[in-house]
């Protein structure tokens, strides 16, 4: 059975492995133990807050296979994108335009 649950600091080693196994360019899951640790601690603090309005909270979740006790994925929700710094979402798409005469 798979369970989506809030991240815990004890998940750090498995998150590092997920980061190593992820595709190049997945910037939301850096292969950097200190940055991952900060993400986890920020998420734990966000869950502990009594939030009354828009703010910089982030909520980080992991997908755990209970049978193997292994993490199989993760997800993060930013409460307010662009709260303290600009937020950009870029997409590369192939576009072809023709003109008919």
N, C-alpha and C positions, 0 to 999 in steps of 0.2 A: 504494500500500500504506500502511495506517495502522499506526503503531507507538506503543505506550504506553511511555513512558520517564520516568526521573526528570527533574524540572525542572532547568534550568541558568539562571544569572544572565543569559545572553544571550537568554533567552526573555522577559524583562521587557516589551519593547515590544509583542510579540504578545499577551502576557497582559493588558496594559492594554487592547488593542483588544477582546479577548474580554470583559473586564469591562464595557466601554462598550456592547457589543452584547448583553449578557445581560439577562434580565428584571429588572425592578425587584424588589428584595427578596432577591436572591441575595447573602446576606451572606458566603458563603465565598469570593467573588471580588470584593473591593472595588475600585472604580474610584479607587484611591489608590496612586500609584507607590511611596511609601515603605512602606506596609503590605504591598504585594505583594513588594517587595524583601526585607522582613523575613521573609515567608513562605518565599521562595526560599532565603534564607540559612539559616533554621532547618531547612529540609528537607535542604539539603546537609550541614549539621552532623549531622543525625540519621543520614543514610546513612553518614557517616564514623565514627560512634560504634561502639564495641564494647559493645553493649547486653547487660546481664546480667539485667535485670528490668524491671518496670513503671516507666515514666517519662513525661516530657512530650514524647517524640519525635513529630514529624509527618513524614509522607512524602507529598510533593506530586509528582504525575505529570502529564505533558502528553500529549495525543494529537496526533501529528504526521503529516501527509500527506507522505510522503517525496517524492512526485512534484513537489509544489508547494513543499515545505519550509515549509508553513504549519501553525500550530497550529489544530486544529479543536475541541479540548475539553481539559478538565483534571479531575483528581480528587485528593482529599486523604484520607489515612488518618491519623487521630489514634490513636496507640498506646494512650493511656489517656484517655478522655474524662472530664473532671472531676478531673484529677490535681491541679492547683494552684488551680482555681477551680470553682465549681459549674457543672455542665453541664445545660442544659435543652433538651428537645426538645418543641416545642409543635405541635399540629395543630388546625386549625380545621375542624370537621365540622358539617354541618347534621344536626340530630337532631330528629325529630318523635315525640312520644309521644301515644298516644290511650288512652282508657279505654273499654272496652266495658261497657254496662250491661245 
